[in-house]
């Protein structure tokens, strides 16, 4: 009877993991690639059929730090016989670890050798594990195979502490020694051992399970049934199978080792965190609370040919390493494809969907890509004088960057995004015939567009140069025809190394400090000379009249909106990553020691837009810097509204960040429009350097405050429902 192959859903399996191994017929050799991982001062070697590239950054799995030793897999040619031995080793080893080996042989549905060297219509994971440190220890492989297949056994010797695995006459049932005793060991001593190891809770429970009223006598006599009544069927079975020789002086209580999926039994496989391992007691095959036990005399026990250290290492980390290799190889392949177009970092992050990785996925890069695409397309459309109004400009921009259009560009890249997280606990034994469902969950049109925007974000923040992204547009066939050099040179980065010290406490809201030095204007004036305003800004502006005149600033306001959004989001992201998105923070989050909000989650970047780009903030800034005094054609009702708002602003102490955004209802929207149009006026005439000099300096203390208090502000925005996009 042939076992039915199991089915598991893995999604797309990369060629590095699923290709067949290459045989060179004329030389009777097989090409393999060695992948070295340093784990807890040990080395684990995995074999792959194709080379894998690593960033050499370490990652943490269940409190074990794993670091690829080499940046690229090491190539090695082995003989066909050696490779057959490696395959047999893996089939038998994982049969032991998954407890799928039958009583006297490997499972019926174990893979055959041909599935590793021939193309397979159904993708199989063809990663193999071998013992060794800097090279493969073939002697250990041969010793293991001889013990399994040729019954060449080494008897164990008595010792104070056993850290070895053993088997009896059946080499396919691997056990660990729980308790050593002799003919004089008291039964009560064994029962206390069971309680100490939490197999039972107390003596009463043991007496009920063993059907004993009197617990006097020796353990040896109890196992022989001497002077003891009939017990439970389980105990009767143990007595029946208790084999020993008359010469034996030592006897052993055995438990079958934990199954592969019983390691990290109480762990969080989403956060990849195990409290037992974190506490320093690394999960091991040797510890088990299984009540099914076996007894054997010394003469019938044989030493398992592999060390506990090696098996524990494989059991603790192999499945999670496979999951990590899915991500690494998928990112490697995507990087190859993308690097034909542009040299990008963080491709791995850009192609990871939130459903795959809640902590580091495309969402932050997507938001960056969105604002820089918005800026560049806005600049290109602003160049074309045929677009007379904000409405025509906005409509034209929407047509250029719809989800439908961007998703079609993503489709042409033919990337495989990481769309769902593989739970390592649910991985089946890849040494058995398994059907891997390989079609990925379909990405929505919006997800495809988001990933393209994330790739654009990754492209831009590599050097913060617009030209890099403009080249990427061209190579990915995104329509772009910007020509005015002024708009596409420089970058929006603010220098935060120098922060002016205003009066007040360090963590006071910046406007609270600023009004101590210069309060809001006491007098309300309108239609003041432009020369005064230009002197205040520190530059002469030829377009100042257009920028400050109602019904004329629409085009500049349209462009200014994209300029300020890029300025704020890029700088908030750059500064936040230094504090909240480093590897240590991510690991603390996985371990549950800090909450998800303390990572730079996408909601936090959206919070920056709410806090620093809404009409309340920009309108307040415009009034504080007296933009209203130089505006032209302000209707009387708008002037009256500004007067009322200014009266309220003068009385406000701005004791915390919540105050300023509340003025979005009191301050006319025209003031935030003026704030944006002047920013565009400066860029059009002077470029990004002058924008940073003027607007960057005005925004700097507020961005710094936002970054330092991002968690507090994020919580507030969530509680008020402002984060619903």
Secondary structure as UniProt FT lines:
FT   STRAND          6..9
FT   HELIX           15..18
FT   STRAND          22..24
FT   TURN            25..28
FT   STRAND          29..39
FT   TURN            40..41
FT   STRAND          42..48
FT   STRAND          59..61
FT   TURN            62..63
FT   STRAND          64..68
FT   STRAND          74..79
FT   HELIX           80..97
FT   TURN            98..99
FT   TURN            108..109
FT   HELIX           114..117
FT   STRAND          128..130
FT   HELIX           138..149
FT   STRAND          165..167
FT   TURN            171..172
FT   STRAND          175..181
FT   TURN            183..184
FT   HELIX           187..196
FT   TURN            197..198
FT   HELIX           203..210
FT   HELIX           219..224
FT   TURN            225..227
FT   HELIX           233..240
FT   TURN            246..247
FT   STRAND          251..256
FT   HELIX           260..262
FT   TURN            263..266
FT   TURN            269..272
FT   HELIX           275..278
FT   TURN            279..280
FT   TURN            285..286
FT   STRAND          294..297
FT   HELIX           298..300
FT   STRAND          302..303
FT   HELIX           308..339
FT   TURN            340..341
FT   HELIX           347..350
FT   TURN            354..356
FT   HELIX           362..383
FT   TURN            385..386
FT   HELIX           390..400
FT   HELIX           403..413
FT   HELIX           424..426
FT   TURN            430..431
FT   STRAND          434..437
FT   HELIX           445..463
FT   HELIX           466..475
FT   TURN            476..477
FT   HELIX           485..488
FT   TURN            506..507
FT   HELIX           510..517
FT   HELIX           530..537
FT   TURN            542..543
FT   HELIX           544..548
FT   TURN            550..552
FT   HELIX           554..580
FT   HELIX           583..590
FT   TURN            591..592
FT   HELIX           596..598
FT   HELIX           602..613
FT   HELIX           615..624
FT   TURN            625..626
FT   HELIX           627..630
FT   HELIX           636..651
FT   HELIX           658..661
FT   HELIX           662..664
FT   TURN            665..666
FT   HELIX           669..686
FT   HELIX           688..691
FT   HELIX           692..696
FT   HELIX           697..708
FT   HELIX           710..719
FT   TURN            720..723
//
